[in-house]
């Protein structure tokens, strides 16, 4: 819910009404979308031109997004369908992540590729690993 800023006089009156056990209802402002005025957000989401859910629309409007933009779906994120790594063509990022030469998981690979890292660098694991101790070697059997 959005907060309503009230003048000190109105706030005092609201407090008195609430202390007396009453309820204070504020009229909602009408939202104008597509050149039409809607009395509730629910009515907007029931219109076939609205591309988002009620919850999404409420969140966007509370952030101050223009109602005409808030009712539209967000553009899809840029995820490539196929890519080339090590001179080999992969049908998807998931196929590259499943390759034995890839040292990172799918989500890490996707994050790196979305940042603009080239595939040959994105498949590398950048974590620094500590050297294995002799006790650990004995346990592992190396």
N, C-alpha and C positions, 0 to 999 in steps of 0.2 A: 504494500500500500504506500502511496505517496503521502508525504507530510504536507499539511496545509499550514501556511504561515498566517497567523492571525494577529490583528492589532491587540494591544493590551486590554482595551475595553471589551472586545469580543471574547478574548480568552477568559477574562474575569466572568463574563456572562455564561460562557460554556461551563466553566468550573462550578458556578452556582447551580446550574441546571443538573449537572452530573451529581453534585453532592445531595441534591434533592431526590435523586433516583431517576431522573429523567434521561432521555436519549436525545442527542443532538444529531440531526441529519443535515448534511450540506448538499445542496443541489450539485449534481455532476455537470461538468461542462460538456457541451456537445462536441464530438470529434468530427471534423470535416475531412472526408476522403472521396476522391473521384467526383468532386464538385457537389457532393451530397452531405447533409448533416445527419449524423447518427447519434442517438441519445445514449447508447451503451456500446461498449467494446464488443460485447457478445453479439450484437446485431451485425457488427462489421465482419466478424469471423463467420457468420452464417451466410454472408453474401458470397456467391460463387467466384467473384473476382478476387477475393482474399486468398492469398497463397500460403499463409502461415497459420499456426494454431493460436488459440486464445492466449495461452501462456506466453508464447513468443511475442505476440503483439503487445501484451501488457508490459513485458520487460522492455521492449524497444521504445514504447511510448514513454515509460518512466525514465528512460535514459535521455529523452528529449529528441529522439529521432523523428523526422518529419513523417506524419501519418501516411502520406503517399508512398514514401520509401519503406516504411515499416510493414506494410501489407504485402510486400514482394519477397520472394525467396531470395536468400543470399546467393551470390554467384558461386558456382562450384569451385572447390579448391583445385589448385593446379597439380594434378597427379598424372604423370605420363603413362601411357599405355604400354609402350615398349622402350627398351633402352639397350645400349651397347656398352659392354664392359669386357675388358681383356680381349677386344677384337671379336667378341662373340655377341650375337643378338639374343636378348632375353625378351620373352613375350610380356612379362610383367615384372614389377618390383618384387613380388612374392617369389617368382621363379629365381630371381637373382639371390634373394635371401636364402633360398633352399639349396643353392649351390655350395658344395663343400669348401670352396675357396673363400667364400664370404665369411668373415670373422665376427659379424655383428648380426643381431636379430632384425626382424622385419621392421619393427617400430623405430629402432635406432636408424636403420638404413633409410626409411621414409623421411624421418626428421632431417637427416643430413642432406638428402637429395632436395627436399623442399627449401633448404637454406641455400642451395646452389652449389653444393660440393659436387665435384665430378665423380662419376660412379667408381672409378679406380681407387679414389681416396676414401669414398664413403664406405666401402666394404672392409676397410682396415679397422682393427680394434685399437684405439688410441690409449687405452688404459695402461698404466705402468704396473707391471707385475713384479712382486718382490721375488728374489731368487729362492729356489727351493732349498731347504736345509737338509742336512744329512739324516736327521730323524725322519723328516717327511719323505725322503728318498727311500728309507728303509720300510716305511709303512706302505708307500705306493709300490715299491718293488722295482725301482729304477736303478 
